[in-house]
């Protein structure tokens, strides 16, 4: 998005609308998109060691768009262990993002709690 046309004081509302529109139209179910957004804002990019979050995004894609079916015809089997792993990994990733933007992290999904 080009911000130059939104920088005039009288058009500040246009600028805000442009930002909101861009955010709403962008799909953040891809780790590369998330990293590019942070890079564009001049912030540190979140890390995804061993492509853990990317794997969760891939599983989401399979479930949402392919009814859980992989390209080789096998079906992605979801179990409690996979869900627990997802919650812990996403919490860690969300906390990392919150540290980058200067917000204190959360511990919403403790493994000792029943959800």
C-alpha positions in Angstrom: 0.0 0.0 0.0 1.3 3.4 -0.9 1.0 5.8 2.1 2.1 9.0 0.3 -1.5 10.0 -0.6 -2.7 9.4 2.9 -0.1 11.6 4.7 -1.9 14.9 4.1 -3.5 16.0 7.5 -6.9 16.5 6.0 -6.9 13.0 4.6 -5.9 11.2 7.8 -9.2 9.3 7.9 -8.4 8.0 4.4 -5.0 6.8 5.7 -6.6 4.9 8.6 -9.1 3.3 6.3 -6.4 2.3 3.9 -4.4 0.6 6.7 -7.5 -1.2 8.0 -8.5 -2.3 4.5 -5.0 -3.6 3.8 -4.8 -5.5 7.1 -8.3 -7.0 6.6 -7.5 -8.1 3.0 -4.2 -9.8 3.9 -4.1 -13.4 4.8 -1.9 -14.1 7.8 -2.0 -17.9 7.5 1.5 -17.9 6.0 4.7 -17.3 8.1 6.3 -15.5 5.2 3.5 -12.9 5.1 3.8 -12.4 8.9 7.6 -11.9 8.6 7.2 -9.5 5.7 4.6 -7.4 7.6 7.1 -7.0 10.5 9.9 -6.2 8.1 7.8 -3.6 6.4 7.1 -2.0 9.8 10.9 -1.9 10.6 10.5 -4.4 13.4 12.3 -7.7 14.2 10.8 -10.6 12.3 9.3 -13.4 14.4 11.3 -16.6 14.2 9.9 -20.1 13.3 12.6 -22.5 14.3 12.3 -25.9 12.6 9.2 -24.6 10.7 6.9 -25.5 13.6 4.4 -22.7 13.0 4.6 -23.3 9.2 3.7 -26.9 9.8 0.6 -25.9 11.8 -0.4 -23.5 9.0 0.0 -26.4 6.5 -2.2 -28.6 8.7 -4.8 -25.8 8.8 -4.7 -25.5 5.1 -5.2 -29.3 4.7 -8.2 -29.3 7.1 -9.9 -26.1 5.8 -9.3 -26.4 2.0 -8.7 -30.1 1.4 -10.9 -31.8 4.0 -7.7 -33.1 5.6 -6.6 -34.9 2.5 -2.9 -34.8 1.6 -1.6 -34.8 -2.0 -0.8 -38.5 -1.7 -4.4 -39.3 -0.7 -3.7 -39.9 3.0 -5.9 -38.2 5.5 -4.4 -35.9 8.2 -5.4 -37.5 11.5 -5.9 -35.0 14.3 -5.6 -36.2 17.9 -5.3 -34.6 21.4 -1.5 -34.6 21.3 -1.6 -32.6 18.0 -4.0 -30.1 19.5 -1.9 -29.7 22.7 1.2 -29.1 20.6 -0.7 -26.5 18.5 -1.8 -24.6 21.6 1.7 -24.6 23.2 3.4 -23.6 19.9 0.9 -20.9 19.0 1.1 -19.5 22.6 4.9 -19.3 22.2 4.7 -17.7 18.8 2.1 -15.2 20.0 4.2 -14.3 23.0 7.2 -13.8 20.7 5.1 -11.4 18.6 3.9 -9.5 21.6 7.5 -9.1 22.9 8.5 -7.7 19.5 5.7 -5.1 19.5 6.2 -4.3 23.2 3.2 -6.0 24.8 3.5 -8.3 27.8 2.9 -12.0 26.8 0.2 -14.2 28.1 0.0 -17.7 29.5 -3.5 -18.6 28.5 -2.9 -22.2 27.5 -1.1 -23.8 30.4 -0.6 -27.6 29.9 -1.8 -28.1 33.5 -5.2 -26.5 32.8 -8.2 -28.1 31.3 -9.6 -26.3 28.3 
